[in-house]
């Protein structure tokens, strides 16, 4: 069974949802909002970058998502911008 919008199978989305649960409320809210409202509409390259982003350590993710630092990788910088845009909507 596949998930809606081309975002992946239900199992893939469940794994991503679990990966978005970081134990830091700020990160949980930002990452889950993007997964639920923006992930499926993104191109494959952005979805792949999001999966890579979830492997980053929490302190670094928090700095990037709060705009304190920018990711050095352009693909990660793009997905961070998309997450922040989704959160602002």
C-alpha positions in Angstrom: 0.0 0.0 0.0 1.4 3.4 -0.9 1.0 6.7 1.0 -0.8 9.6 -0.7 1.0 12.2 -2.8 4.0 10.0 -3.8 5.7 10.5 -0.5 6.4 6.8 0.0 4.8 3.7 1.4 2.9 3.9 4.7 5.8 2.0 6.3 8.3 4.6 5.0 6.2 7.4 6.3 5.9 5.8 9.7 9.7 5.4 9.8 10.1 9.1 8.9 7.6 10.1 11.5 9.5 8.2 14.1 12.7 9.9 12.9 11.1 13.3 13.3 10.5 12.6 17.0 13.7 13.9 18.5 12.9 14.5 22.2 13.3 18.3 21.7 9.8 19.8 21.3 11.0 22.5 18.9 12.5 20.0 16.6 9.5 17.6 16.9 7.2 20.4 15.9 9.2 21.7 12.9 10.1 18.3 11.5 6.6 16.7 11.9 4.9 19.8 10.4 7.1 19.5 7.3 6.5 15.7 7.1 2.8 16.1 7.3 2.2 19.3 5.3 5.1 19.6 2.8 7.1 16.4 2.3 4.9 14.6 -0.2 4.8 17.6 -2.5 8.6 17.9 -2.6 10.7 16.5 -5.5 12.6 13.3 -4.8 15.9 15.2 -4.3 14.4 17.2 -1.4 12.8 14.1 0.1 16.2 12.4 0.0 17.8 15.5 1.6 15.2 15.4 4.4 16.0 11.8 5.1 19.7 12.8 5.3 18.8 15.7 7.6 17.2 13.3 10.0 20.5 11.6 10.6 22.1 14.8 11.8 22.7 15.4 15.6 20.0 17.4 17.4 22.1 20.4 18.4 23.1 21.0 14.8 19.6 20.5 13.5 18.3 23.0 16.1 20.9 25.6 15.0 20.0 25.2 11.4 16.3 25.2 11.8 16.3 28.2 14.0 18.5 30.1 11.6 21.5 30.4 13.9 23.8 28.6 11.3 23.4 27.5 7.7 24.1 24.0 6.6 27.2 23.8 4.5 25.6 21.3 2.1 23.3 23.1 -0.5 20.8 20.3 -0.5 20.5 20.3 3.2 20.2 24.1 3.2 17.4 23.9 0.7 15.4 21.4 2.8 16.0 23.5 5.9 14.5 26.5 4.0 11.5 24.4 3.0 11.0 23.2 6.6 11.2 26.8 7.9 8.8 27.9 5.1 6.3 25.2 6.1 6.5 26.2 9.7 5.8 29.9 8.8 2.8 29.0 6.7 
